[in-house]
Amino acid sequence: MNAESDERGKVARPVTTAPATGDVTEEVTAEPALGSRAPAFIKARRTLHVSWQVGVFVVGLAVVAAGAAMLVLPGPGWVVIFGGMAIWATEFVWAQLVLRWTKRKVTEAAQRALDPKVRRRNIILTTVGLVIMAALVGVYLWKYGLVMPWNVGK
């Protein structure tokens, strides 16, 4: 087992290896400290720091609002919303905690999706759904031919 640190001072948890194969089974870096990431000269002056926070909040709000609009309009809505949250996370602890929770949930979902049993189930369900759709299209074509549904009664 060994522990390493990267250039930003985050300390990695020990890396464990499987005894038989020597494969790495876990390598997770510790979370960075919570709090403002504003430059030191800005944090040193209260008025400047509050102005900085207001600016970060307004920019983050504009990005989140644009992402919310993209949920109903064309565009990558959720990606933009998370971008706005990342902007807020540079200055606000609550946004940092929300992003940590979101990253943890996305990682867990990705690991579950890559589980062979889950993948096999998803492939089977997709295949069954496609067979049912093909059967429905076949029955429609057999009964009505190549006629659009809104022209069937004519």
Secondary structure, DSSP 8 states (H G I E B T S, - for coil): ----B-TT--BB---EE-TTT--EEE--B-----S----HHHHTSHHHHHHHHHHHHHHHHHHHHHHHHHHHSSS-HHHHHHHHHHHHHTT-HHHHHHHHHHHHHHHHHHHHHTSHHHHHHHHHHHHHHHHHHHHHHHHHHHHH-S--GGGTT-
